[in-house]
Amino acid sequence: MADKESGSEQDDVSFLRTEDNVCLSCTATGERVCLAAEGFGNRHCFLENIADKNAPPDLSQCVFVIEQALSVRALQELVTAASSESVSLEYIYN
């Protein structure tokens, strides 16, 4: 029974549901940046610097709401298909 519970917990971590909030950050460079976009539904994204202590990042631009359920692996493949840089995913649950 413990195996079933741990398997269920793993599914919760590796599967994104609709309305989940996701923060994407680039780890390919030494810089600390987050993927950001202005406005809802905007497909134009940019990198927001999160390392500058004098200019804190606008994290509201760095959180994306998932409209379609998909796995974390599928999301990684979608992001890396358009880019050769590695991307790490960090969950922000509502």
Secondary structure, DSSP 8 states (H G I E B T S, - for coil): -HHHHHHHHHHHHHEE-TT-EEEEEE-SSSS-EEEEESSTT---EEEEE---SSS---GGGSEEE-SS-EEHHHHHHHHHHS-SS-EEEEEE--
